Amino acid sequence: MRALSRGTLTVLAFVLAALALPLTFGGITLAASFENLYTPRTDAISPRPVPRAHDPAKPTAVVVVGNEGAVVSDSLAPYEVLATSGAFNVYTVAPEARPVTLTGGLDLIPDLSFADLDRLLASAAPDVVVVPALPDLGEPTTRPVTEWLRRQSGKGALLMSVCNGSGVLASAGLLDGRRATAHWIGIDGFDDEFPAVDWIRGTRYVDDGGIVTTAGILSGIDGALRVTERIAGLDVARRTADAVGWTHYSPGSAAPMAQNTFEAADTVVGFNSAFRWDKPVLGVLLTAGIRELELTAVFDTYGQSLAVRTLAVGLDGAPIRSRHGLTFAPRGTPSTTDVDRLIIPGADAAANHAGDRYAALSPVYLHGKPGFPFDAVLEDLVRVTDTATTRWTARTLEYPTAHLTLDGSAWPWTSTLRPFGLAALGLLVAFGIRALVRRRGQSSTRGPGPTSRTTR
């Protein structure tokens, strides 16, 4: 093979110089972007959840979360739907009784461990098990969940996965020979990884008898309403959809939808992930009685954008209880944490002016007006980021936005120009080094100059 010419080597060196800084800084920021979604708490605090009365006359539904966390909307949206119906005992369960970090750093204190649930139900299976997407899918850490799911399925539980929670079911072998769906970003990969499953696209959920699977994130609301239909009836499901404000409910069957695919504008998430290293930190104030959907709207919308970071804070730092009895533990107060903005979700919090004591942080009350909780958050996101980021986020959530006005800056130009600026800096350094090497080479080639002698 012929040796590369000096000119070719020079070109390659300059290409590497141009790529070095963008790849280095982008890689570091990219890794941090995804780590921040599930940053675990470090204070070892493990408060106990508030016990709730169990009605043995009602069926029991549980939302299972792994020890390494879960997607917040996949977990809390179905939970609120099932709890609002009034037809179920509803709990969150985990392999162990300790705090679990949901997307965006929201720490949930599960109601029950697997062992606790066995004692409560005398080792019988819950009637419904909701499976969200887990961040450690395919890792050994999911084994306690997948083994537990096999046991519950064997006992006759109705399983419902949300989004890429279908990957958890598939990895447990529970979808082999069945029809199923998943998030549009992950379904092609699942098609390759789990060929024994008949993966269906273009629908909000697939009901395959003993297992219901849903498409991306907020399609979990449709799946939970379907489960409510099957167990409590259509009238209860209709009332529940109205109560939670879900106007996209399709009674009795899954609503069709256009199958999302990647678009050119989706490259925005790459710039937000890799080059927005100065992401603003939003303090999210947790207040007693907040709706679970109000919480998830904030943590998942901002989190999916990858353009901002969220930090759960409380009025006094103590755990709070949500409207339907879940326990969440903040990571401090607005006064003890370093936040750029203070976001206050919840209609009750807005009515009570819960954050007025933090006027210096210009608190933003998101849910002071009627509407589905995600509407106000998306409209705030477009104001603080840009249209491309907000539309990407809505597509990721699989949330229809035709009724919203999402007008803002068209594109995140600052983060887009950063890799080009880093590339230019790398080239300048390379040219500087080359010029220095050339000067030294010329100096050594000429050798010492002539010396003068004095003749006497």
C-alpha positions as CSV (number, residue, x, y, z in Angstrom):
1,M,0.0,0.0,0.0
2,R,1.5,3.4,-1.0
3,A,2.4,5.7,1.8
4,L,0.3,8.7,2.3
5,S,1.7,11.9,0.8
6,R,2.8,14.7,3.1
7,G,-0.1,16.9,1.7
8,T,-2.7,14.2,2.6
9,L,-1.3,13.8,6.1
10,T,-1.5,17.6,6.5
11,V,-5.1,17.6,5.4
12,L,-5.9,14.8,7.8
13,A,-4.2,16.5,10.6
14,F,-6.2,19.7,10.1
15,V,-9.5,17.7,9.9
16,L,-8.7,16.0,13.2
17,A,-7.8,19.4,14.7
18,A,-11.2,20.8,13.5
19,L,-13.0,17.8,15.0
20,A,-11.1,17.4,18.3
21,L,-12.7,20.2,20.3
22,P,-16.3,19.8,19.1
23,L,-16.1,16.0,19.7
24,T,-14.5,16.4,23.1
25,F,-16.8,19.1,24.5
26,G,-19.8,17.7,22.8
27,G,-19.2,14.2,24.1
28,I,-18.8,15.5,27.7
29,T,-22.0,17.6,27.5
30,L,-23.9,14.8,25.8
31,A,-23.1,12.3,28.5
32,A,-24.0,14.8,31.2
33,S,-27.4,15.5,29.4
34,F,-28.6,12.0,29.8
35,E,-27.1,11.4,33.2
36,N,-29.0,14.5,34.5
37,L,-32.3,12.8,33.6
38,Y,-31.8,10.3,36.3
39,T,-29.3,11.9,38.7
40,P,-29.7,9.9,41.9
41,R,-29.9,11.8,45.2
42,T,-26.8,11.5,47.4
43,D,-28.1,12.3,50.9
44,A,-29.2,8.7,51.7
45,I,-32.6,10.1,52.9
46,S,-35.2,7.4,52.6
47,P,-38.6,8.6,54.0
48,R,-41.5,6.2,54.3
49,P,-44.6,6.7,52.2
50,V,-47.9,7.6,53.9
51,P,-49.9,4.4,54.4
52,R,-53.3,4.2,52.6
53,A,-56.4,2.2,53.3
54,H,-56.8,-0.9,51.1
55,D,-60.3,-1.8,49.9
56,P,-60.4,-5.5,49.3
57,A,-63.7,-5.1,47.3
58,K,-61.8,-3.2,44.6
59,P,-59.3,-4.6,42.0
60,T,-55.7,-3.6,42.7
61,A,-53.5,-1.8,40.0
62,V,-49.8,-1.2,40.5
63,V,-47.3,0.8,38.6
64,V,-43.9,-0.9,38.9
65,V,-40.7,1.1,38.8
66,G,-37.2,-0.3,38.8
67,N,-34.4,0.4,41.3
68,E,-32.6,2.5,38.7
69,G,-35.6,4.8,37.9
70,A,-38.3,5.1,35.3
71,V,-39.8,7.6,32.8
72,V,-41.9,10.0,34.9
73,S,-44.9,10.3,32.4
74,D,-44.9,6.5,31.8
75,S,-45.3,6.1,35.6
76,L,-47.4,9.0,36.8
77,A,-49.9,9.5,33.9
78,P,-51.4,6.0,34.1
79,Y,-51.3,6.3,37.9
80,E,-53.5,9.4,37.9
81,V,-55.9,8.0,35.4
82,L,-56.4,4.7,37.3
83,A,-56.6,6.6,40.7
84,T,-59.1,9.2,39.3
85,S,-61.4,6.4,38.1
86,G,-62.1,5.4,41.7
87,A,-62.3,1.8,40.5
88,F,-59.0,0.6,41.8
89,N,-56.6,0.4,44.7
90,V,-53.6,2.0,43.1
91,Y,-50.0,1.7,44.3
92,T,-46.5,2.2,43.1
93,V,-44.2,-0.8,43.7
94,A,-40.5,-1.4,43.3
95,P,-38.1,-4.3,44.0
96,E,-36.9,-2.4,47.2
97,A,-38.4,0.1,49.5
98,R,-36.2,3.1,48.8
99,P,-36.4,6.3,46.8
100,V,-36.6,5.9,43.0
101,T,-35.5,8.7,40.7
102,L,-37.9,9.5,37.8
103,T,-37.0,11.5,34.7
104,G,-35.7,14.9,35.5
105,G,-34.6,14.1,39.1
106,L,-38.1,13.7,40.7
107,D,-37.7,11.3,43.7
108,L,-40.6,9.0,44.2
109,I,-41.0,7.0,47.4
110,P,-42.7,3.8,46.2
111,D,-45.7,2.8,48.2
112,L,-44.7,-0.9,48.5
113,S,-41.8,-3.2,47.8
114,F,-42.5,-6.5,46.0
115,A,-42.4,-8.2,49.4
116,D,-44.8,-5.6,50.8
117,L,-47.3,-6.2,48.0
118,D,-47.2,-9.9,48.5
119,R,-48.1,-9.5,52.1
120,L,-50.9,-7.0,51.3
121,L,-52.5,-9.3,48.7
122,A,-51.6,-12.6,50.4
123,S,-49.3,-13.5,47.5
124,A,-52.1,-13.1,44.9
125,A,-51.3,-11.1,41.8
126,P,-52.5,-7.6,41.4
127,D,-55.3,-7.3,38.8
128,V,-53.3,-4.7,36.7
129,V,-49.6,-4.1,36.4
130,V,-48.4,-1.0,34.6
131,V,-44.8,-1.2,33.2
132,P,-43.1,2.1,32.3
133,A,-39.9,2.5,30.3
134,L,-36.8,1.8,32.5
135,P,-33.4,3.4,31.8
136,D,-31.5,0.2,32.5
137,L,-33.4,-2.0,29.9
138,G,-31.2,-5.0,29.0
139,E,-29.0,-4.6,32.1
140,P,-28.8,-7.1,34.9
141,T,-30.3,-4.5,37.2
142,T,-33.7,-5.1,35.5
143,R,-33.8,-8.8,36.4
144,P,-35.7,-8.4,39.6
145,V,-38.4,-6.6,37.6
146,T,-38.6,-9.0,34.7
147,E,-38.6,-12.1,37.0
148,W,-41.4,-10.5,39.1
149,L,-43.4,-9.7,35.9
150,R,-43.2,-13.3,34.8
151,R,-44.6,-14.4,38.1
152,Q,-47.5,-11.9,38.0
153,S,-48.3,-12.8,34.4
154,G,-48.4,-16.5,35.4
155,K,-50.9,-15.7,38.1
156,G,-53.2,-13.9,35.7
157,A,-52.4,-10.2,36.1
158,L,-53.3,-7.9,33.2
159,L,-50.1,-6.3,32.1
160,M,-49.9,-2.9,30.5
161,S,-46.7,-1.4,29.2
162,V,-46.2,2.3,28.4
163,C,-43.8,3.5,25.7
164,N,-40.6,1.5,25.7
165,G,-41.9,-0.4,28.7
166,S,-42.8,-2.9,26.0
167,G,-39.1,-3.6,25.8
168,V,-39.1,-4.6,29.4
169,L,-42.0,-7.1,28.7
170,A,-40.2,-8.3,25.5
171,S,-37.0,-8.9,27.3
172,A,-38.9,-11.0,29.8
173,G,-40.2,-13.1,26.9
174,L,-43.8,-12.1,27.7
175,L,-44.5,-10.6,24.2
176,D,-43.4,-13.6,22.1
177,G,-46.1,-14.4,19.6
178,R,-48.1,-11.3,20.5
179,R,-49.0,-8.0,18.8
180,A,-47.4,-5.0,20.5
181,T,-46.4,-1.4,20.0
182,A,-43.8,1.0,21.4
183,H,-42.4,4.5,21.1
184,W,-41.7,5.5,17.5
185,I,-38.0,6.1,18.3
186,G,-37.5,2.6,19.7
187,I,-39.9,0.4,17.8
188,D,-37.5,-0.3,14.8
189,G,-34.8,-1.4,17.2
190,F,-37.2,-3.6,19.1
191,D,-38.3,-5.1,15.7
192,D,-34.7,-6.3,15.2
193,E,-34.0,-7.2,18.8
194,F,-37.3,-9.1,19.5
195,P,-38.3,-10.7,16.1
196,A,-40.8,-13.0,17.8
197,V,-43.1,-10.0,18.5
198,D,-45.5,-8.6,15.9
199,W,-44.7,-4.9,16.3
200,I,-47.6,-2.6,15.2
201,R,-47.1,1.0,14.2
202,G,-49.6,3.9,13.8
203,T,-51.8,3.3,16.9
204,R,-51.9,4.6,20.4
205,Y,-52.2,1.2,21.9
206,V,-52.5,-2.5,21.1
207,D,-54.9,-4.7,23.2
208,D,-53.8,-8.3,22.9
209,G,-55.9,-9.8,25.6
210,G,-53.7,-10.4,28.6
211,I,-51.3,-7.6,27.6
212,V,-52.0,-4.0,26.6
213,T,-49.0,-2.1,25.1
214,T,-49.0,1.6,24.2
215,A,-47.0,3.9,21.9
216,G,-44.9,6.8,23.2
217,I,-45.2,8.3,26.7
218,L,-48.6,10.1,26.8
219,S,-50.2,7.2,24.9
220,G,-50.1,5.6,28.3
221,I,-53.2,7.7,29.2
222,D,-55.0,6.0,26.3
223,G,-53.8,2.6,27.6
224,A,-54.9,3.3,31.1
225,L,-58.3,4.3,29.9
226,R,-58.6,1.1,27.9
227,V,-57.7,-0.9,31.1
228,T,-60.4,1.1,32.9
229,E,-62.9,0.3,30.2
230,R,-62.2,-3.4,30.4
231,I,-62.4,-3.6,34.2
232,A,-64.8,-0.8,35.2
233,G,-66.8,-0.1,32.0
234,L,-67.0,2.6,29.3
235,D,-69.0,5.0,31.4
236,V,-66.3,5.1,34.1
237,A,-63.6,5.5,31.5
238,R,-65.5,8.4,29.9
239,R,-65.9,10.2,33.2
240,T,-62.2,9.6,34.0
241,A,-61.0,11.0,30.7
242,D,-63.1,14.2,31.3
243,A,-61.8,14.4,34.9
244,V,-58.1,14.4,33.9
245,G,-58.7,16.6,30.9
246,W,-57.8,14.1,28.2
247,T,-59.7,15.2,25.1
248,H,-58.2,12.6,22.8
249,Y,-60.0,9.7,24.3
250,S,-61.3,7.1,21.8
251,P,-63.9,5.0,23.5
252,G,-63.8,1.3,22.9
253,S,-60.9,1.2,20.4
254,A,-57.4,2.6,19.9
255,A,-57.2,6.0,18.1
256,P,-55.1,5.8,15.0
257,M,-52.3,8.2,14.6
258,A,-49.6,9.1,12.1
259,Q,-46.5,7.2,12.7
260,N,-43.7,9.6,13.6
261,T,-40.3,9.3,11.9
262,F,-37.1,11.3,12.2
263,E,-37.2,14.7,10.4
264,A,-34.4,17.1,9.5
265,A,-35.5,19.5,12.3
266,D,-35.0,16.7,14.9
267,T,-31.3,17.4,14.7
268,V,-32.1,20.1,17.2
269,V,-31.9,17.5,20.0
270,G,-28.3,16.8,19.0
271,F,-27.3,20.5,19.5
272,N,-29.2,20.7,22.7
273,S,-27.7,17.5,24.0
274,A,-24.1,18.1,23.0
275,F,-23.5,21.9,22.9
276,R,-25.9,23.5,25.3
277,W,-23.5,23.1,28.2
278,D,-24.9,26.2,30.0
279,K,-28.4,24.7,30.5
280,P,-30.5,26.8,32.9
281,V,-31.5,25.0,36.1
282,L,-35.2,25.2,36.8
283,G,-36.3,24.7,40.4
284,V,-39.6,22.9,40.5
285,L,-41.6,23.6,43.6
286,L,-43.3,20.5,45.0
287,T,-46.5,21.3,46.9
288,A,-49.0,19.1,48.8
289,G,-52.0,18.0,46.9
290,I,-50.5,18.5,43.4
291,R,-51.9,16.4,40.6
292,E,-49.5,13.7,39.4
293,L,-50.1,14.9,35.8
294,E,-49.1,18.4,36.8
295,L,-45.8,17.1,38.1
296,T,-45.1,14.9,35.2
297,A,-45.9,17.7,32.7
298,V,-43.0,19.7,34.1
299,F,-40.4,17.1,34.7
300,D,-40.9,15.2,31.4
301,T,-41.5,18.1,29.1
302,Y,-38.4,20.0,30.2
303,G,-36.5,16.8,30.5
304,Q,-37.3,15.5,27.0
305,S,-36.2,18.8,25.5
306,L,-32.6,18.2,26.8
307,A,-32.4,22.1,26.8
308,V,-32.9,22.7,30.5
309,R,-32.3,20.9,33.8
310,T,-34.9,20.4,36.5
311,L,-34.4,20.2,40.3
312,A,-37.2,19.3,42.7
313,V,-37.4,21.7,45.6
314,G,-40.0,22.1,48.5
315,L,-41.2,24.9,50.7
316,D,-39.4,23.3,53.7
317,G,-37.5,20.4,52.1
318,A,-39.9,17.8,53.6
319,P,-41.6,15.1,51.6
320,I,-44.9,16.0,50.0
321,R,-48.0,13.9,49.2
322,S,-49.7,14.3,45.8
323,R,-53.4,14.4,45.2
324,H,-53.8,10.6,45.0
325,G,-51.4,9.8,47.8
326,L,-47.9,9.4,46.3
327,T,-44.9,10.6,48.3
328,F,-42.2,12.7,46.7
329,A,-39.0,14.0,48.3
330,P,-37.5,17.3,47.2
331,R,-33.8,17.9,47.2
332,G,-33.8,21.1,49.1
333,T,-35.6,24.5,49.1
334,P,-35.4,27.4,46.7
335,S,-33.2,29.2,49.3
336,T,-30.7,26.3,49.7
337,T,-30.2,25.4,46.0
338,D,-28.8,27.2,43.0
339,V,-31.6,27.7,40.5
340,D,-32.0,30.1,37.6
341,R,-35.8,30.1,37.5
342,L,-38.5,28.9,40.0
343,I,-41.3,26.9,38.3
344,I,-44.4,26.3,40.3
345,P,-46.7,23.6,38.8
346,G,-50.2,22.9,40.0
347,A,-53.5,24.8,39.9
348,D,-53.8,24.7,43.7
349,A,-50.4,26.2,44.1
350,A,-51.2,29.0,41.7
351,A,-54.5,29.7,43.5
352,N,-52.7,29.8,46.9
353,H,-49.7,31.8,45.6
354,A,-47.5,29.1,47.1
355,G,-44.2,30.5,45.9
356,D,-44.8,34.2,46.6
357,R,-42.2,34.1,49.4
358,Y,-39.6,33.6,46.7
359,A,-40.4,36.8,44.8
360,A,-36.7,37.3,44.1
361,L,-36.7,34.3,41.9
362,S,-39.6,35.6,39.9
363,P,-41.8,32.5,40.4
364,V,-43.7,31.2,37.3
365,Y,-47.1,29.7,38.1
366,L,-47.7,27.3,35.2
367,H,-51.2,26.0,35.9
368,G,-53.1,29.1,36.8
369,K,-55.4,28.7,33.8
370,P,-57.7,25.8,32.7
371,G,-56.2,23.3,30.3
372,F,-54.4,20.0,30.1
373,P,-51.2,20.3,32.3
374,F,-48.8,19.8,29.4
375,D,-50.2,22.7,27.4
376,A,-48.8,25.4,29.7
377,V,-45.5,23.7,30.0
378,L,-45.0,23.4,26.3
379,E,-46.0,27.1,25.9
380,D,-43.4,28.1,28.5
381,L,-40.7,25.9,26.9
382,V,-41.1,27.6,23.5
383,R,-40.7,31.0,25.2
384,V,-37.4,30.0,27.0
385,T,-36.0,27.8,24.2
386,D,-37.2,27.8,20.6
387,T,-39.9,26.3,18.3
388,A,-37.7,23.5,17.0
389,T,-36.9,22.3,20.5
390,T,-40.6,22.5,21.6
391,R,-41.9,20.6,18.5
392,W,-39.3,17.9,19.0
393,T,-40.4,17.6,22.6
394,A,-44.0,17.3,21.7
395,R,-43.3,14.6,19.1
396,T,-41.3,12.7,21.7
397,L,-44.2,12.9,24.1
398,E,-46.5,11.9,21.3
399,Y,-48.8,14.8,22.3
400,P,-50.9,16.6,19.7
401,T,-50.2,20.3,19.6
402,A,-52.6,21.7,16.9
403,H,-54.5,23.5,19.6
404,L,-51.4,25.3,20.9
405,T,-49.7,28.5,19.8
406,L,-46.0,27.5,19.8
407,D,-44.4,30.6,18.4
408,G,-40.9,31.5,19.5
409,S,-37.4,31.7,18.1
410,A,-37.1,29.3,15.2
411,W,-33.9,27.6,16.2
412,P,-31.3,27.4,19.0
413,W,-28.7,29.4,17.0
414,T,-26.2,29.8,19.9
415,S,-25.8,26.1,20.6
416,T,-25.8,25.4,16.8
417,L,-22.9,27.8,16.2
418,R,-20.8,26.5,19.1
419,P,-19.4,23.4,17.4
420,F,-18.3,25.5,14.4
421,G,-16.6,28.0,16.8
422,L,-14.8,25.1,18.5
423,A,-13.8,23.7,15.1
424,A,-12.4,27.2,14.1
425,L,-10.5,27.4,17.4
426,G,-9.0,23.9,16.8
427,L,-7.9,24.9,13.3
428,L,-6.3,28.1,14.7
429,V,-4.4,26.1,17.2
430,A,-3.3,23.7,14.5
431,F,-2.1,26.5,12.2
432,G,-0.2,28.1,15.1
433,I,1.5,24.8,15.9
434,R,2.4,24.3,12.3
435,A,3.8,27.8,11.9
436,L,5.9,27.3,15.1
437,V,7.3,24.0,13.9
438,R,8.2,25.5,10.5
439,R,10.0,28.4,12.1
440,R,12.0,26.0,14.3
441,G,12.8,23.8,11.3
442,Q,14.0,26.7,9.2
443,S,16.1,28.0,12.1
444,S,17.8,24.6,12.5
445,T,18.4,24.2,8.8
446,R,20.2,27.6,8.4
447,G,22.6,26.8,11.3
448,P,24.5,29.4,13.1
449,G,25.2,32.7,11.3
450,P,28.8,33.9,10.3
451,T,30.9,35.1,13.2
452,S,33.2,38.2,12.9
453,R,36.9,38.1,13.8
454,T,39.1,40.9,14.9
455,T,42.4,40.9,13.0
456,R,45.4,42.5,14.6
